[in-house]
Amino acid sequence: MSHQRYTEEFKIEAVKQVTERGHPVAEVAARLGVSGHSLYQWIKRYAKPTEQRQQDDDLQAENRRLRAELKRVSEERDILKKATAYFAKESD
C-alpha cells in the first residue's frame, strides 16, 4: 500500500475548505481524493495556531529522541547483565 505525500500547503487549504468555508469533510475528501481519516487528522493538526503546532512538533521530536535513547541504554544494560553473569560463572 503506497502512501501519497501531500504538501503542507495542500493540507492547509483542505482544512480551510472545511473550517472556514463550511464544506462537509466527506465532500472535501472525495473531491480531493484523500481519505476522510486523513482529512480529520489534518484538521486536528492545522486548526491549531502555528506556534502551538511548532511546540507539538518539538515535543514529538524530543519524545522520539528519548525513546531511541531509552532503547539504546536498555540494550547496553542487557549486554552488561549478560557479561556480568558470564564472568561470574567463569570465576567460579
C-alpha positions, -999 to 999 in steps of 0.1 A, spaced: 0 0 0 16 32 -11 12 64 9 7 96 -11 26 126 4 8 159 3 24 193 7 17 213 38 0 240 17 -23 213 2 -33 201 37 -39 237 50 -61 245 20 -81 213 25 -86 222 62 -97 257 53 -124 243 30 -139 225 60 -132 250 88 -136 284 70 -159 276 41 -181 251 59 -179 222 34 -186 187 47 -155 166 54 -167 137 33 -173 160 3 -139 177 5 -122 143 10 -139 128 -21 -133 159 -42 -95 160 -33 -91 122 -34 -80 118 2 -94 96 29 -118 111 54 -95 99 82 -65 118 67 -86 150 64 -97 147 101 -61 143 111 -52 174 91 -80 193 107 -68 182 142 -32 194 133 -37 225 112 -66 240 131 -41 249 158 -21 282 157 13 279 141 32 283 175 12 255 190 19 232 161 56 240 164 56 232 201 38 199 194 64 191 167 92 199 191 76 177 218 72 148 194 108 151 182 120 151 218 98 121 226 113 102 196 148 111 207 142 100 243 126 67 231 156 60 209 180 68 238 160 46 262 162 17 237 199 21 233 205 23 271 183 -7 277 203 -28 251 235 -17 268 221 -27 302 211 -61 289 246 -67 274 262 -57 307 239 -81 326 249 -110 303 286 -101 306 283 -99 344 267 -134 345 293 -148 321 323 -135 341 307 -145 375 302 -180 362 338 -181 348 353 -170 381 337 -199 400 
